[in-house]
Amino acid sequence: MFFNKLGLVAILLLAMSSNIFAQDTDEEIIIEEDLIEEEILEENEPTPVEEVSASKKITTEISGNIRGDYRFYPDDALYPNQEQEYFSAIFNPEFYISWDKGNQLIQFKGFARLNQYDNKQSHWDIRELYYQKVFKKWEFSLGAKQLYWGFTESNHLANIINQDDVLEGSDIKNKLGQPMAHLSFSPKWGIIDLMVMPYFRTLQFPGIRGRGRPPFILDNNNTVYESEMEEYNPDLAIRWSHSIKSVDLGISHFYGTSRLPFIAPIDSTNFSLVYELINQTGLELQATTGSMLWKLEAIYRISERKTIKATTIGGEYTFSNVFKSDIGILVEYTYDDRGNESINGLDDDFFFGLRLALNDKQSTAFLGGFNLDRKKGTLTYFAEANRRLGDSWKISVKTLGFENIDNTDFIYLLRNDGFIEVSLAKYF
């Protein structure tokens, strides 16, 4: 009902201004420093339809993309009913409207995927749909939002607000929209964010015909909550962040339902996902010294069952203007005392990566790397490359693979699910 009301407000405001809007299209080029996903192209495409009413001072922007994916799994499926080739169609619409000199706005980002075989992977989500009001140094938002915390590349320990969209694969930037009330205060000594989240969203795994799942089906029927209020237990979070010269710092605390469950056996063939109540304190740090970025994320988590400590530390060195290109070398190390309980398998792992930006008109970019378990020798690797075609198209290639997987790791159950994916997107 909350999403419906916000959507209705957005539609009414758009209708009021539709007769006096004028279209304007520009081009911008921005290369994001995070994982190479759709952000790298979005601002290389023509800017969204921008319409302004001089009398009512309303600005709207409509943008998004339509994408086709082809994914091929070289290895035979481990479990029945799985395929080796999958086609998908994806739609990412975006809408923005502001008024009151930009002090009030409504932001919407949607997502929908239609998968060729798996009904669970055919899904939709409201990534963002919120109203925001600015009062000088204060900002108040109400609705579904996505918030990203942290600086490291291989693991985002402190980034706890939004649930992972596991149906979209292993990319840690794919997040579900989180309903919240968000208050932000910006004094001279930093930014204070306070969030109240009334509803929790569980992990969703592929269905029986999907790849990237364990042999047992994990669904909401076997979900266990520590809180008697289950998914309606209120979550609270507070964060202070600040930039001091070449240092970016963030300190946060979260109380509520853990976004990552642990898997508990029910019997020999059935398992449940158990979501605990936790207190988690997080630290994010990034420091720049010349061409070097030093990065740190650490958490300290307390629950009734156990106390967890985890750290990711490392850096990225960039060689600039090498044949007009930028080359970044990344090295990180993760220690997580959850051990084999960690679903992503990062408990004592080194990460080595390479980032390349050609700085050409087509915004050609590449990011690749691998995680190596220090003791077990487990190796997971990935590579992503994309290039703009003309003014509004982008082609992307992605691969993910596993080698020497230890049979005590959760990802051992996914060991044949390495893939190669080709995507073609049209932006508007």
N, C-alpha and C positions, 0 to 999 in steps of 0.2 A: 504493500500500500504506500509505503514511504517513497519507493522509486517511482510509482505511478504518479504521485503528486508532483514530484520534481519534474518528471517528464512532461506532464500537462502544463506546468508553468513555462517550461522551455518552448513548447509548441505554441502557446498563446502569444508569448513575446515575439516569436519569429513571425507569426501571422500578422501581428500589429505592424511590423516593420517591413513586410515583404514588398509592399507597393512602392516604397521609396528608397529601396536599396540599390546600390550600383556596384557592379562587379569590378574587381581590381586584382590583377595577378602579377606577382613578382617572383624573383628567384633569389634564394639564399643558399650558401654552402656552409654547412657545419659538419665537422667530423667529430663524433662522440668519442670519449676516451674509454668507454666501458665496452662490454661484449658487443660484437658487431651484429646488430639486429636491425630492425626497421628504422631505429633512430638515425642511423647513418645517412639514410636517403631522404627522410621525411622533409628536411629543410633544404634539400637539393632540388626538390620538385617545385613546381609552381606553388606559391603560397595559397592557402585556402581561399575560397570565395569570401571576399571581405566586403561587407556592406555597412554603410554608415547613414544614419538619419540625422541630419543637421538639427532638426527641430527637437527630436526626442533624445538625441545623443546616445543612440544605441548602436553598438558595433557587434556584428556577428561574423563568425568564421565557420565554414563547413569544409571538412577535409576527410582524408582517409585513404584506404587502398583496398583493392581486390586482388587476391593472390591465388595461384594454383601451385600445389606441391606434388611432387612425385618422389616417393621414398622407396628405396630398394634395400632389402636385407640379404646380403650375400650368403649367410649361413642358414641352414635349414632350421625351421622352427623347432623349439624344444617341446612345445605343448600342442595338443590337438586343436584344430579349427583355426590356427593362425596361418597367415599368408606371407608371401615374400615380397609382394609389390602392393603399394597403397597409393591411391590418388586422393587428394583432398582439395576442397575449395574453401577459402578463408575470406571473411569480410571484416574490415576494421574501420567502422565509421567514427568520425569525431565531429563534435559540435561545440561551439563556444559562443556565448553572448554576454556582453558587459554593458553596463549603463552607470549613471551617477559618476561620470568622469573616471570610469574604471574601478570605482570603489565597491561595486557590486557585480557579481558575475555568476553564471552557471556554466559548468564544464561537463561535457559528456564524452566518454570513450567506450565504445562497444567492441565486442568480439564475438565471432561466430565461425565455427568450423563444421563442414559437412564431410565426413569420412566415408570412403568407399565401402568399407566392410563393418567397422566396429561402431555399434550404436552408442557406446559410452564415449568414444572419442568424437562423435558428432555432438557438439555441445556449444553453448553460448554463455556469455558472461557480461555483466556490466562492470567493466574495469574501473570506470569513474563516472559518477553522476552526483554532483554536489553543488550547493549554493555557498558562495563566499562573500563576506562583507569585511571591508577594510576600514578600521578606525585609527588613523594616524599610525601609531606603533603597534596596533593590535590587528589581528586577523582572526575571523571566526568562520569555520566551515562546517557544513552539516550535509552528510550524505555518504556515498561510497567513494573512497579515495585509494590511491596507491602512493605509498611513501617508501623511499629507498634510503637506507642508511649504510654507511661503510665505504671502504676504499679498495679492499683487496680484490683480486681477480678470480682466484680459484675457489674461494669459499666466502660466504657472506654471513658470518656468525651473528653479528649484531642486528641484522636486518630481519626483525621479528614481527613487524606489524601485519604484513600481508601473507596469506597462505600461498604456498607454491601451487601452480597449475601443472600438476604432474601429467595430465592428459596431453600437454604440449611437449613432453619430453624432459630431458635433463637440464635444459637451460635454466639457470637459477634466476634469470631476469623475468621469466614468465610468472606473473603473480595474479591472484584473484583480487577483485575489488573488495575492500573491507569497509562495512558500514561503521561510521564513527561521528562523533562530535569532536572537532579539532580546534583548539584555541592556541594561537601563536602570539608571543610578545617579543618585540625586537628592541631592547635597550642598547646602549652603546657597548655593553660588555657581553654581547652575544645574542642568541635566539633561544627562547624558552618555548617548547612545544608541549602541550598537554592534550592527551587523547583519551576519550571514553568510548569503548567499543561494546555495544550491547548484544552483538551476535557473533558467534564463532563459525567458521567455515572449515569443514573437514577436507582432508586429502581425498582426491578421487583418482582411482586407478583405471587403466584400460579394461575393457570387457573381455569376454571369452575369445573374441576374434581379433583382439588387438595384440600387438607386440609390446615389449617393454613392461611386462607384468610377471609376477611370480606364478607358480603352478596353481596356487589356490586363489580364489576370487576374493578380493578385499572390498567390502561394500559397507554401507551405513547400517546394515542389519546386524553387523558384528562389531559395532563401535561401542566403546565403553568410556564413560567420562568419570573423572574423580568428583567433579562438582555435581551435586544433586540437581542443579539447574540445567545441567547438560550444556547444550550449545548456547543457551541464553544466559550463561554466567557472565556478568560484566567484566571486561578486561580494561585495565588502566595502564597508561604509559606516560612517562615524562622524559624529556630529553633537553639537554643544554648543548648547544653547538656554537663555535666561535672560530674565527680566522684571525690569527695573530701573525702578521707579516707572512712568512712562508710556511706557516704551520696551520693545518685545519684539524680541529679537535671536536669530538662529540662524546658525551657521557649520557647514558640512558638507563632507565629502570622500567621494567615491565612486570606487572602482576596479572595473572589470568591463566587461561588454558594454553598449554604449549602447542605451538603450531606443528611440531614434529612428534608423532606418537611413537610408542614402542610396540612391537608385535608380540602378542602373548598367545600361546597355543591353547585351543579349546579342547581338541582331541587330535588324533593322528592326521586328520585331513582338514581341519578347520582352525582358523586363527582369528584373533580379534585385534583391532587397533585400539590402544589404550591412550587416552589423552589426560595428562596430569595437570594439576594446578601448580604453577611455578612462580617463583620470584627470580627474575634474571636482571643482572646489572651488566651493561655493555660499555666497552671503550672502543672508540674509533680514532685513529691518528694517521695523518698524512703530513709529511714534511718534504719540502723541496730544497735541494742543494744543487744548483746548477742544472745539469741534465738528468739528475737522479731524483726519483720519487721514492721515499721511504714510506712503507705502509704497515699498519698494525690494526688488527681487530681481536678483541678478547672478550670472553663472557665468563660470568660466575653465576651458576644456576642452582637454586635450591628447591627441592620438592620433598614430599613426605618419604619418597622412596630412596632418593640418593642426591648427592651434591655433585655437580659437574663443573669442570674447568676446561676451557678450550681456548686456543690461541692460533691465529694465522698471522705470520710476520714475513716480510720480504720487501721487494722493491722492483722498480722498473727504470732502466737506463735507456734513454733515447738518443740515437745518433741522428742528428738533424741534417737535412739537405744532402743526403747521400744520393747523387744522381737525381736531385730534386725530390727525393723521397725521404720519409722519416721511418726509421727502424727502431723498434723498442724491444729490449730483452727483458723478460720477466722471470724472476725467481722468487718462490714463496715456500714456506713450510707451515704445515698444520699439525697441531697436536690436540687431540680430543680424547679425554679419558673415558668417554662412553665406549670406546673400543668397537667391537663388532655390533653393538647396539645401534651405532650410527648408520642410518639407511644409505647415505651417500658414500660410505666406505672411507671417508677421510678421517683417519684417527692418528696416523703417524706417517704423513706423506709429504714428499717434495713435489713442487710444481715448477715446470720449466716451460716458458712460452715465448712466442715471437709475435709481435704486432708490426704490420707494415701498412703504411699509407703512401700511395704513389703521388698524391697531391695533383692528380690530373683532372681534366674537365669532367671525366666520368666518375670521379670519386672512388676509384678502385681501392679496395681495402682488404686486408687479410688478418686473421687472428688464429693462431694454432698453438697447441701445447699438449702436455701430458702430465698426469699425476702418477707418481711412483711410490708405492708403499715401502718404507725403509726396511721393514723386517720381512714382510711376506713376499715382496717382489711383484705384487699386483700392479698392473699397468692399465690405465685408461687414457685414451687420447681423443682429441677432437681437432677439427680444422674448419674454419668458415671463411668464405671469400664472397665478396659481392662487387657489383659494378653497375653503374647507371647506364641505361640505354636510352639515348635521346633525353627529352625533358621530363618524362613522366613514367618511365619504366625502369625496373631494376631486376637483374638476374642474380641469384644467390646459389652457392653450392656449399653444402655442409656434410661433414662426415663425423661419425662417432664409432669408437671401437674399444675392445677389451682384449687384454692378453694376460696369460698366466694368473687367472683369477683364483684366489685362495677360496677353498670350499667353505670357509667359515664366514666369508663376507656375504652380505645381503645381495650384492650385485652378481654373485655367482649364479643366482637364479635367473639372471638376465644375460648370461655370458654369450649367447648366440644372437643378441639383439643389436649388434653393431649395424650401422646403416650408412647409406649414401643418399643424400636428398638434394634435389634440384628444384628451385622455386623461381617463379616469374610473377612479378607484382606490377600492377598498374595503379599509380597514385593520382589523386584528384584533389 
